[in-house]
Amino acid sequence: MMLLYIDPGTGSMLFSIVIGLVTMLYFVGKAAIIKLKFIISGGKSAGDHHCYPLVIYSEGKRYWNIFLPILNALEQRGMDTVFLTSSQDDPFFSQKYEHVKGEFIGEGNKAFTRLNFLEADVCLMTTPGLDVYQLKRSKGVKHYAHILHAVDDATSYRLFGLDYFDSVLLSGEYQKEHIRLLEKQRGIKEKELVVVGCPYLDILQEKAKDLLQKKSDQFTVLVAPSWGASGILSRYGASLLDQLVATDFSIIVRPHPQSRQSEKEILEALERRYKDTPNLQWDHAVENLVSLSRADIMISDFSGVIFDYAFLFNRPFLYVNASFDSRPYDAYDVPEQPWKFRILPQIGVELKEKEFFRIREVLLETVGNQTLRENRNAAKAKAWQNQGESGDRVADFLMQFIDGNTELRQ
């Protein structure tokens, strides 16, 4: 018996082709039916066609803190909104909204299929890669808006991550420059770029006030990397963690959520290696705030969690990213180094592999550096604008568009 194998890349391409054809036939057929009804009715309205004014899509519950301030602001304004999520246990379903209705639409290709047939005036999401892979622009959606889910460079997404959105909502003015550069370089349409702030940091800032009172006396190091070949766990793994556990400090390792899928074998091997290590624990919680609040210092790479930690708690961090490979990211097509790499030496300390053997001394030296503290405050003001106001600003922008205002704010 011969078995047929289709690799994931080919499967993704085939799915895109099939969905593209089905979507085209759907809208062509629908247009024909509407036209026929119009003719039969003697030129009168073909009937009520339901098109949502505003749809918000969430990939899952880990993005809840991004959407919570926005949904609260929309609810207060009485704006009818549909919230689609790929988490069956999304925190949304415990809310008591009157004007925001929610629905679980499945995960992966099932969710993308639903979104590809969506009909709405505006669709807001954190998901990048619109019209690049499985997630296609629906002919029934007039405007696609993307909101960044980190105070990070807008070029930190995989290639073409933001190219086909109509607008991008930013946390800081500095993120505009490289988006404009890529638009010119690639010959694509200019997007509306609006600085709204950072919704999830607004939420976490309020939660952090209580956690600050619960910090333990034990010196704690948090290892919080990104995922992929350039991430700490993939690149260094045990060579770094062995040195850390030898310090007798309390070590928390919080892998990126994507690691469970993209580097599962590496993660499982490390968990087995340290399963009996008393001063090392793993954190896989949806929210990172508890681990961030417990840490006296953090070690990361190019992950946006660096800025969460520095801006919320103004504590020191080490970063390991000298060998960052930008080729899979939009940053590869930008001649200037991304802002986050330019600012890192001013607000943190680079940890080189050759210094792993003296990690205890490096950690303690960094904790005592007061200049870094002052620089972190300055970076926070630049990257996290409109602190505490993001939900209202996003709601204002969305409602301006829905109300027919064509002059969207820059």
C-alpha positions as CSV (number, residue, x, y, z in Angstrom):
1,M,0.0,0.0,0.0
2,M,1.5,3.3,-1.0
3,L,1.1,6.3,1.3
4,L,1.0,9.8,0.0
5,Y,2.7,12.5,2.0
6,I,2.2,16.3,1.7
7,D,4.7,18.5,3.5
8,P,3.2,21.4,5.6
9,G,4.4,24.0,3.2
10,T,2.7,22.3,0.2
11,G,-0.4,21.7,2.3
12,S,-0.6,25.4,3.2
13,M,-0.3,26.3,-0.4
14,L,-3.0,23.9,-1.5
15,F,-5.3,25.1,1.2
16,S,-4.7,28.7,0.1
17,I,-5.5,27.8,-3.5
18,V,-8.7,25.9,-2.6
19,I,-10.0,28.6,-0.3
20,G,-9.2,31.3,-2.9
21,L,-11.3,29.5,-5.5
22,V,-14.1,28.8,-3.1
23,T,-14.1,32.4,-1.9
24,M,-14.2,33.7,-5.4
25,L,-17.1,31.5,-6.3
26,Y,-18.9,32.4,-3.1
27,F,-18.8,36.1,-3.8
28,V,-19.4,35.8,-7.5
29,G,-22.5,33.6,-6.8
30,K,-23.7,36.0,-4.1
31,A,-23.4,39.0,-6.4
32,A,-25.4,37.2,-9.1
33,I,-28.2,36.3,-6.6
34,I,-28.4,39.9,-5.4
35,K,-28.5,41.2,-8.9
36,L,-31.2,38.7,-9.8
37,K,-33.3,39.7,-6.8
38,F,-32.8,43.4,-7.8
39,I,-34.2,42.7,-11.3
40,I,-37.1,40.6,-10.0
41,S,-38.1,43.3,-7.5
42,G,-38.2,45.9,-10.3
43,G,-35.2,47.9,-9.1
44,K,-36.1,48.0,-5.5
45,S,-33.9,46.9,-2.6
46,A,-32.9,43.3,-2.8
47,G,-33.6,42.8,0.9
48,D,-31.6,43.2,4.1
49,H,-28.1,41.9,3.7
50,H,-26.3,41.5,7.1
51,C,-22.8,43.0,7.2
52,Y,-21.2,43.6,10.6
53,P,-20.0,47.1,11.2
54,L,-17.0,46.0,13.3
55,V,-15.4,42.6,13.8
56,I,-12.4,41.9,16.1
57,Y,-10.6,38.6,15.7
58,S,-8.3,37.1,18.4
59,E,-6.1,34.2,17.8
60,G,-6.6,33.1,21.4
61,K,-6.9,33.9,25.1
62,R,-3.3,35.0,25.4
63,Y,-4.2,38.2,23.5
64,W,-7.1,39.0,25.8
65,N,-5.3,41.9,27.6
66,I,-4.8,43.6,24.2
67,F,-8.5,43.5,23.4
68,L,-10.0,44.1,26.8
69,P,-9.5,47.9,27.0
70,I,-10.7,48.2,23.4
71,L,-13.9,46.2,24.0
72,N,-14.6,48.1,27.2
73,A,-14.3,51.4,25.3
74,L,-16.6,50.2,22.5
75,E,-19.1,48.9,25.0
76,Q,-19.2,52.3,26.8
77,R,-19.9,54.0,23.4
78,G,-22.7,51.5,22.6
79,M,-20.8,50.3,19.5
80,D,-22.2,47.0,18.1
81,T,-19.2,44.7,17.8
82,V,-18.6,41.1,17.0
83,F,-15.6,39.4,18.8
84,L,-14.4,36.2,17.1
85,T,-11.9,34.1,18.9
86,S,-9.9,30.9,18.4
87,S,-10.0,30.0,22.1
88,Q,-13.1,28.1,23.4
89,D,-12.3,29.3,26.9
90,D,-11.5,32.9,26.0
91,P,-12.0,35.2,29.0
92,F,-14.4,37.2,26.7
93,F,-17.1,34.7,27.5
94,S,-17.2,35.7,31.2
95,Q,-17.9,39.3,30.3
96,K,-21.3,40.9,30.6
97,Y,-21.3,43.1,27.5
98,E,-24.5,44.3,25.9
99,H,-23.2,45.6,22.6
100,V,-20.3,43.2,22.0
101,K,-21.2,39.6,20.9
102,G,-18.7,36.8,20.8
103,E,-18.2,33.5,19.0
104,F,-15.7,30.7,19.1
105,I,-14.7,30.0,15.5
106,G,-12.2,27.2,15.9
107,E,-8.5,27.2,15.4
108,G,-6.1,27.2,12.4
109,N,-7.6,26.5,9.0
110,K,-11.1,26.3,10.4
111,A,-10.8,29.9,11.8
112,F,-9.1,31.1,8.6
113,T,-11.9,29.7,6.4
114,R,-14.5,31.6,8.5
115,L,-12.5,34.8,8.3
116,N,-12.0,34.5,4.5
117,F,-15.7,34.7,4.0
118,L,-16.2,37.5,6.5
119,E,-18.4,40.5,5.7
120,A,-17.7,43.7,7.7
121,D,-17.0,47.3,7.5
122,V,-13.9,47.0,9.6
123,C,-11.9,44.0,10.9
124,L,-9.3,44.5,13.6
125,M,-6.8,41.8,14.5
126,T,-3.3,41.2,16.0
127,T,-2.7,38.4,13.4
128,P,0.0,39.3,10.9
129,G,0.4,37.9,7.4
130,L,-2.9,39.0,5.9
131,D,-3.1,37.8,2.2
132,V,0.3,36.1,2.6
133,Y,-0.6,32.5,3.7
134,Q,-4.0,31.0,4.6
135,L,-5.5,34.2,6.0
136,K,-6.9,36.0,2.9
137,R,-8.5,39.4,2.5
138,S,-12.2,38.8,2.2
139,K,-14.0,40.7,-0.5
140,G,-16.7,41.4,2.0
141,V,-14.4,43.4,4.3
142,K,-13.9,47.1,3.5
143,H,-11.1,47.8,5.9
144,Y,-8.5,45.7,7.7
145,A,-6.8,47.1,10.8
146,H,-3.8,45.6,12.6
147,I,-2.8,46.4,16.1
148,L,0.7,45.6,17.3
149,H,0.9,43.2,20.2
150,A,4.2,44.5,21.6
151,V,6.1,47.7,22.1
152,D,8.5,46.5,19.4
153,D,9.6,47.4,15.9
154,A,6.8,46.9,13.4
155,T,9.4,45.0,11.2
156,S,9.7,42.2,13.8
157,Y,7.0,40.2,12.0
158,R,7.8,37.5,9.5
159,L,8.2,38.8,5.9
160,F,5.3,40.8,4.5
161,G,3.5,40.6,7.9
162,L,1.8,44.0,7.6
163,D,1.9,44.7,3.9
164,Y,-1.7,44.2,3.0
165,F,-3.5,45.8,5.9
166,D,-5.3,49.1,5.4
167,S,-4.2,50.5,8.8
168,V,-1.8,49.7,11.6
169,L,-2.3,50.9,15.1
170,L,1.1,51.6,16.8
171,S,2.4,52.1,20.4
172,G,4.9,54.8,19.4
173,E,5.7,57.3,16.7
174,Y,9.1,55.6,16.1
175,Q,7.4,52.6,14.5
176,K,6.1,54.5,11.5
177,E,9.5,55.1,9.7
178,H,10.3,51.6,8.7
179,I,6.7,50.8,7.7
180,R,6.9,53.7,5.2
181,L,10.3,52.6,4.0
182,L,9.0,49.1,3.2
183,E,5.9,50.4,1.4
184,K,8.1,52.5,-0.9
185,Q,10.6,49.7,-1.4
186,R,7.9,47.1,-2.2
187,G,5.7,49.4,-4.2
188,I,2.6,48.8,-2.1
189,K,-0.2,51.1,-1.0
190,E,0.4,53.4,2.0
191,K,-1.4,52.3,5.2
192,E,-3.1,54.5,7.8
193,L,-0.6,54.7,10.7
194,V,-2.1,55.7,14.0
195,V,-0.3,56.0,17.3
196,V,-2.8,54.7,19.9
197,G,-0.5,53.3,22.7
198,C,-0.3,49.8,24.1
199,P,-3.5,48.3,25.4
200,Y,-2.1,45.3,27.1
201,L,0.5,47.3,29.0
202,D,-2.2,49.6,30.2
203,I,-3.9,46.6,31.7
204,L,-0.8,45.0,33.1
205,Q,0.3,48.3,34.7
206,E,-2.8,48.3,36.8
207,K,-2.4,44.6,37.8
208,A,1.3,45.2,38.6
209,K,0.6,47.6,41.4
210,D,-0.7,44.8,43.6
211,L,2.1,42.3,42.6
212,L,4.8,44.8,43.5
213,Q,3.9,44.4,47.2
214,K,4.4,40.6,47.0
215,K,8.0,40.4,45.8
216,S,10.0,37.7,47.7
217,D,13.4,38.3,49.3
218,Q,15.0,35.5,47.3
219,F,17.1,36.7,44.4
220,T,15.3,35.5,41.2
221,V,16.4,35.3,37.6
222,L,13.8,35.0,34.8
223,V,14.8,33.5,31.5
224,A,12.1,34.6,29.0
225,P,13.2,34.0,25.4
226,S,11.6,34.3,22.0
227,W,11.2,31.2,19.8
228,G,13.0,29.9,16.8
229,A,16.6,29.2,15.8
230,S,17.9,32.5,17.2
231,G,16.1,32.2,20.5
232,I,18.0,31.4,23.7
233,L,16.6,27.9,24.3
234,S,17.2,26.8,20.8
235,R,20.6,28.3,20.4
236,Y,22.1,27.9,23.9
237,G,19.8,25.7,26.0
238,A,21.7,23.8,28.6
239,S,25.0,25.7,28.2
240,L,23.3,28.7,29.7
241,L,20.9,27.0,32.1
242,D,23.6,24.8,33.6
243,Q,25.5,28.0,34.6
244,L,22.4,29.7,36.0
245,V,21.3,26.8,38.3
246,A,24.9,26.6,39.6
247,T,24.5,30.1,41.1
248,D,21.8,28.8,43.6
249,F,19.6,31.8,42.6
250,S,16.0,31.0,42.0
251,I,15.6,30.5,38.2
252,I,12.3,30.8,36.3
253,V,12.2,29.7,32.7
254,R,9.3,31.0,30.7
255,P,9.4,29.8,27.1
256,H,7.5,31.6,24.4
257,P,4.0,30.1,23.8
258,Q,5.0,29.3,20.3
259,S,7.9,27.1,21.5
260,R,5.4,24.4,22.4
261,Q,4.7,24.0,18.7
262,S,7.8,25.1,16.9
263,E,10.6,23.7,19.1
264,K,8.7,21.0,21.1
265,E,11.6,18.5,21.2
266,I,14.1,21.1,22.5
267,L,11.7,22.2,25.2
268,E,10.9,18.7,26.3
269,A,14.6,17.7,26.5
270,L,15.4,20.7,28.7
271,E,12.4,20.0,31.0
272,R,13.6,16.4,31.4
273,R,17.2,17.6,32.1
274,Y,16.1,19.9,35.0
275,K,13.1,18.0,36.3
276,D,14.9,17.3,39.6
277,T,16.6,20.8,39.9
278,P,15.2,22.4,43.0
279,N,16.0,26.0,42.1
280,L,14.7,25.9,38.5
281,Q,11.0,26.1,37.6
282,W,9.0,26.4,34.4
283,D,6.3,28.9,33.7
284,H,3.7,28.1,31.0
285,A,1.0,30.3,32.3
286,V,-1.0,32.4,29.8
287,E,-0.1,35.6,31.5
288,N,3.6,36.5,32.2
289,L,3.0,39.1,34.8
290,V,3.5,37.0,37.9
291,S,6.9,35.8,36.7
292,L,7.9,39.3,35.7
293,S,7.0,40.7,39.1
294,R,9.0,38.0,40.9
295,A,12.2,38.5,38.9
296,D,15.1,40.8,40.1
297,I,16.6,40.5,36.7
298,M,15.7,39.0,33.4
299,I,17.6,37.3,30.6
300,S,16.1,37.4,27.1
301,D,17.1,37.7,23.5
302,F,15.1,39.7,20.9
303,S,11.7,39.1,22.5
304,G,9.3,42.0,23.1
305,V,8.9,40.8,26.7
306,I,12.1,42.7,27.4
307,F,10.1,45.9,27.1
308,D,7.2,44.6,29.1
309,Y,9.6,43.9,32.0
310,A,11.6,47.1,31.7
311,F,8.7,49.4,31.3
312,L,6.4,47.8,33.9
313,F,8.9,47.2,36.7
314,N,12.0,49.3,35.6
315,R,14.3,46.4,36.5
316,P,17.5,45.4,34.8
317,F,17.9,42.7,32.1
318,L,20.5,40.9,30.0
319,Y,20.0,40.2,26.4
320,V,21.6,37.6,24.1
321,N,21.1,38.5,20.4
322,A,24.5,39.1,18.8
323,S,23.7,36.3,16.3
324,F,20.1,37.3,15.5
325,D,19.2,36.1,12.0
326,S,16.9,38.7,10.5
327,R,16.3,36.9,7.2
328,P,12.8,35.5,8.0
329,Y,11.7,39.0,9.2
330,D,10.7,42.2,7.6
331,A,13.7,43.8,9.4
332,Y,15.9,42.0,6.8
333,D,14.7,44.5,4.1
334,V,15.4,47.6,6.2
335,P,19.0,48.9,5.9
336,E,18.9,50.5,9.4
337,Q,19.2,48.3,12.5
338,P,15.8,47.9,14.2
339,W,15.1,50.4,17.0
340,K,15.0,47.6,19.7
341,F,18.6,46.6,18.9
342,R,19.7,50.2,18.9
343,I,18.1,50.9,22.2
344,L,19.1,47.7,24.0
345,P,22.7,48.7,24.8
346,Q,21.3,51.8,26.5
347,I,18.8,50.1,28.7
348,G,20.3,46.6,29.2
349,V,23.5,44.7,29.1
350,E,24.5,42.2,26.4
351,L,25.4,38.8,27.6
352,K,27.9,37.0,25.5
353,E,28.4,33.3,25.4
354,K,32.0,33.6,26.6
355,E,30.7,35.2,29.8
356,F,28.3,32.3,30.7
357,F,30.9,30.9,33.1
358,R,30.8,34.1,35.2
359,I,27.1,34.6,35.0
360,R,26.7,35.3,38.7
361,E,29.0,38.3,38.6
362,V,27.4,39.6,35.4
363,L,23.9,39.5,37.0
364,L,24.9,41.3,40.2
365,E,26.9,44.0,38.3
366,T,23.9,44.7,36.1
367,V,21.5,45.0,39.0
368,G,23.6,47.7,40.5
369,N,23.8,49.9,37.4
370,Q,21.8,53.1,38.0
371,T,22.4,54.6,34.5
372,L,20.4,51.8,32.9
373,R,17.4,52.7,35.1
374,E,17.3,56.3,33.9
375,N,17.7,55.2,30.3
376,R,14.8,52.8,30.6
377,N,12.5,55.6,31.7
378,A,13.4,57.6,28.6
379,A,12.8,54.6,26.3
380,K,9.5,53.9,27.9
381,A,8.3,57.4,27.1
382,K,9.2,56.9,23.5
383,A,7.9,53.4,22.9
384,W,4.7,53.5,25.0
385,Q,2.8,56.6,24.2
386,N,-0.7,57.6,25.4
387,Q,-0.2,55.5,28.6
388,G,-3.6,54.5,30.0
389,E,-5.5,55.9,27.0
390,S,-5.1,53.2,24.3
391,G,-8.5,51.6,24.6
392,D,-10.3,54.9,24.0
393,R,-8.0,55.9,21.2
394,V,-8.5,52.6,19.3
395,A,-12.3,52.9,19.8
396,D,-12.2,56.5,18.5
397,F,-10.3,55.5,15.4
398,L,-12.5,52.5,14.6
399,M,-15.7,54.5,15.1
400,Q,-14.5,57.4,13.0
401,F,-14.1,54.9,10.1
402,I,-17.4,53.2,10.7
403,D,-19.2,56.5,10.9
404,G,-18.0,57.3,7.3
405,N,-15.2,59.7,8.2
406,T,-12.8,59.3,5.3
407,E,-10.1,61.5,6.8
408,L,-8.6,58.9,9.2
409,R,-6.1,60.2,11.8
410,Q,-2.5,59.9,10.9
